[in-house]
Amino acid sequence: MTARTLLLTGCDGFIGRHVARAARESGWRVVGVTRSLQPVAEVDERVLVDLNAAGAEEALVSAMEGATAIVHAAARVQLFGRAAPVIAENLKVTGKVIRAAERAGRPRLVFLSSASVLFERREQRGLMDSNTLPTGNSAASSMVGGLSLTTTIASATHSANVLNTGTSS
């Protein structure tokens, strides 16, 4: 029996390291894509790639060879400042992952994120752009997980299903 291989972006982040652990406990071989030089997650193979750098898409195509599944959990998290640049950067990186998956012949990927990319956890004070962000965690999660991601995926040649676990406000 051939081992199932999971390519996981953001493997050293909060979501990524938990996905890596669960996958390994379920018998998956995990290839972690990270920019971190200080490993947190236990993975079978580590690929150092800054997803914002030139050449990242090429590196991802190469890393995706042999992957049975792809989970994209990498994201820039910023506690204060303007939301628009953070959202734009995360969408740009997600677009690279989608294009790399298409080029590598991997028609399916799972995108995982949380409202924490927009909000500081203790006081729920987050990034602000006047009149551009809905208020509250579930509204922000809905926007990021739904509208923005759908816009990015709509340019891909594959169909997309966006699942949002939050409730609408």
N, C-alpha and C positions, 0 to 999 in steps of 0.2 A: 504494500500500500504506500503510495506516494504521500509525503507530508503536505498538508495544506499550508500555503505561505501567505501571510498577511503583510502587505506593505502599509506602514502606519506613519503618516506625517505627524509631526508634533508629539512624538513618542515620549518626550521628557516633560510635557506639560501636564496639568492636573488631569484632564480628560484622557490624554494619550497614555499616560503611565498606567491608568486603571484599565484601559482597553488592552494594553499590552499584557498585563498580568492575567486578565480574564482569558484572553486568546491563548496564551501559553498554557494555562491550566486546562484548557479544552483541547490541547494537543496541536495547536497551530505553531508553525515556525514563524517568528515575527522579525521582519526587517524594519527597523526603526529609522525614519528620516528625521534628522534634527540638525539644528545649527549650534547646539550646546556642546561645549567642550567638557562639561561636567555632567556625565551621565547620571540620570535619575532612574529611568526605567530599565528593567531587565529585559533585554531583547537578545535574539540569537545573532543578529548582525546589525551593525550601526553604520548608516550612510550619512556623512556630514554634508549638508547642503543648506545654504542660506537661500530660502525660497524667493527672496527679493533680489538676489544677485543675477547678473547676466549669466546665461548658461544654465540656470536652474531647471528650466524645462527639459533640456537635453539630459541633464543628470537624472531627472525623474524618469524619463523614458527608459534609460539604461537600468535604473534601480527597479523598475516595474517588471522587467523581464522575469518570467517565471512566477509572478504573483498570482495567486488564486483569487485574492480579494484585496481591495484598496480601501483604507479608511483615512480620510483627511480630517485631522483634528488640530492642525497647526493654525494659530491665529496670533496676531499682535494684540496684546492686552495693554491698555493704557488707562490709568485711573483718572487723570484730569486732563483738561485741554479741550480741543475741538474734536467732535465726533467724525466729521466728514473725512479727514485724512485717514483715520483709523479704519473706517468702513471701506474707503477706497482701496487702501493697501490690502485688507483682507480679501476683498473681492478680486483684486488683481492676482493675488497668490492663488486663490481658489480657481480662477480662470486658467492659470498655468497648470495646475494639477489636472483639471478637466482635459485640457488640450493634450497633456502628456499621456493621460490614460487612453485617449482616442488614438494617438499616434502609436502607443504600445499595444494596441489591439485589446485593451481591457475596457469593455463597454459599460461596466458598472463600478460605481464607487459610492461609498457612504461618506457624507459630510456631517461632522459633529461640531457643534458649537454651543455656547451658552450666553446668557445675557451678561455674564461677567466681562465680556469683551467691551461692554459699554458702561458698566456700573461698578463703583467701588462697593465692596460687600458690606462694610460696617454700617454706613449711613445711607446707602443707596443714592449717594450723590455721584453722578456720573459725568460723562462727557456731555458738553452742551453745545448745540448749534441752535440759535433761536429759530423756533418754528419748523425745525427739520426733523426732530425726533419725537415720537409719541412718548407719553409719560408712563412710568411703571415698568417693572421687569417683564411682565408678560407682553406688554405692548412692544417693548424694544425687542424682545425675543421673536415676536411675530414678525416685526419688520425685518430684522436681520435674517431669520430663518426662512422667511417667506418671500417678501417682495424683492429684496436685494439679491438673494441667492437665485431666485427664479429668473431675474434679469440676467445674471451671469450664465446660468445654465441654458437659457433660451438660445444663446449663441452656439451651443454645442450641437453636434449632429445627432446625439442620442436623446431619447426622451428622459424626462426627469420627474421624480415624485418627491415633493417636499413634505416631510412630516414635521409637524410642530407639536410638541408636547405641552406647550403653554396654553392657557385659556385666553380668549380674547377679552379685552377690557371694554 
